[in-house]
């Protein structure tokens, strides 16, 4: 059966797991990880592969993986990638997705965390790039500047974020606009350097270079 993203979104367990994952992270003081985040990651992951002329079905699997990648947070923040993969498997099996496609989605979801993950296929690489590029003010729950930690400051300072794919030059570029009076650029690297290095590996898997521009200056 051809399972599409819209089918996955309508599944009651998916809806419940996404909501609970975001609620858990809200209780722990993390940035937004709900439908806004997973929806954006899903869309970006799909577009990366389409822009690089991957088959539409591969791009659809990346979109599905993007929407499902964080539901492991409904159980625990620690190892939420592999947990999400375990939660996803029976859902996709119930929906009669072919085993080979399920395997691609699971491998992508299980490898998206920077501490342990690696780009193991095109779906995985697209998910990593899409997930790690979502840095933006709209993810902040706590609007009181006085209470911000470094993660809040970095996200709140990011007023514009876009991931661009240049197929001809084989470059994937993350462009950020950061209000440096809120967060010095060095603080971005303090918490996100590992993520950017993971993005570099993901881009290389897709036979591309990864570039980072902050305030119109190329830094990677």
N, C-alpha and C positions, 0 to 999 in steps of 0.2 A: 504494500500500500504506500502511496506517495503521501507522506506526512508533511504538512507545511506549517510555517510559523503560526499562522492564525489558528490552526488546529491545536497546537501546543498551548497557546495563550488561553484557549477556552477550556482547557482541562481543569477541573475543580481543584485537584491536588496542586497543580502548578500555581494557580492563583493563591491558594492558601499558603504554600511554601514561600512564595515571593513576599507576601504580606508579613508573614511571621519572621522571615529573615530580616526585613527592614525594621520591624518592631524590636527584635532582639538587639540589633546594632544601635538603634536609638537609645535603648536602655543602657547600653555600654558607652554611649557618648560618641559614637562614630558618625561620620557623614552619611548622607542619604544613599541608600542602596536598594531603593524600591523600584517601582515601575518606570520612573524617569530614567534612572541609571541603566537598568537592564534593557529598557527599550532603546536607549541611545546606543549602548554597546552593540546590541543586535543589529541596528541599522548600519553603524559604522563598519562592523565586521563584514556584513554583506557587501557593502559598497567597495571595500578594499579589494575583495576578490573579483568583483565585477569589473572594476577599473583596471585590473591586471589580466583581464580576459580569461579568468577561470570559468569553468562551466557553471551555468546558473544553479544547478543542483548543489554543487559544492558551496556556492555562495549562500544558498538557502540553509544548508547544514550549519554554516558559520552563524547565520542569523539565529537559528534555533539554539545553538550552543551559547550564543551571547545572551539570549533571554533567560537561559537556565543556569548560567554559570555560578550565580551567588546563592542559590537556594540552600546550599549546605549551611549557610549562616542561620537557618531555622533550627539547626541542631547545635552547632558550635562554631565560634569564630576560628578556632584552631583547626587546621586541616579542612577548612570548609570546601576546598576544591574537590578532593577525593570523596568527601561526604556527599557533595552535590551529585557527583557521578553515580554513586550508589543509589541515591534517591531517584535519579533520572532514569536509570536502566529499566526498572519495571514499568514506568509510565510509558516510555517509548515502545517497549515490547507489547504492552496492552494496546497501544495505538497501531500495532502491526507495522512498525517501521522495519525495513530489512536489517538483519543483524550487522552487515558490513557498515551501514550508515550509523547505526547505534554506536558501533565501536569507534567511529570517527568522532562523534559528538562527545562520547565519554572521555576519550583521550584528550580532547581539547579542554573540556571542563576540568579534568583532573590535573591539568598542567598549567593553569592560568595564574597560580600564586607565585610571586617572585622568589619566595624562599626555597621552593622545591621544584617549580615548574620549568618546562623546556618546550620550545616549539618543535613538535614532533610530526606535524603535518600542516597542510595549508590552512585547514580550519582552525587549528590550534594557534598558528602564527597570527591569523587575522583577529582572533579573539584577544590575544595578548595585546596587540597594538590598540585595539578598540577600547579595551578595559583600562589600560594604563594612561590613555590620552584623555580620560574624562576628569579633568581638573577644572572646576568652575565654581563661582560664587553660589550658584543655585543649589549646590550640594550641602550647604551649611544649614544646620538646624538651629543652632544657637546664634542669635543675632546680636548678642551682647559682646562687643569687642573686648571688654575687660576680662571676659571669661575664656577667650580663645586660647587654645593650645597651638602648637606649631602647625598641625595638620589643618586646623580651622583657618589659621592665618593664611597659609598657602592657598587653600581653596578659595577663601574669601577675596584674596588679592587678585585672583585670576578672573578678569572680567571678560575675556574672550579666549576661546580655545577652538582650534580647528585642525583636523588631520587631512593632509593633502597628498594625493597619489599622482606622481608623474610617471606614466607608463613608459614614455619614450626614454627618459633619462634614468628610469628605474630608481626613483627617489621617493621615499615616504617621509613627509615633513610634518612635524607637529609645531604649529605656531601658537604661541601664548602671548597674551597681553596681561602683564602683571603690574598692579599698582605698588610700586616699590616703597611708598611711604607706609604701606601696611605690612609688606613682607619683602625683605631684601632678597634678591635673586639667589644669594647663597643659601638661604633657608630652603628654597625649592630643592636645590641639589642635596641638602642635608638629609632630606627624607625621601627624595624621589630618584636619587642617582641609580639605585639598584633597579628600579622600574625602567629607567631609560636604557640601561644596559640590556635589560631583557627585551625591550623594544628593538634594540639594535640587532640582537640575535634573531628575533622574529622576522625583521625586515630582510636580514641576510638569507633566512630560509626561503623567502619569497623572491630571492635573487634581486634584492633592492638594497639601497643604502638608507639608513635612518638619519634624519637631520632634526635638530631642535633649534627653533628660533624663539627667543624671548625678547619682546619689545623691539622687534625688527633687527635683532642681532643674532647671528648664528653662533650657537654655543657648543653644538655637537655636530 
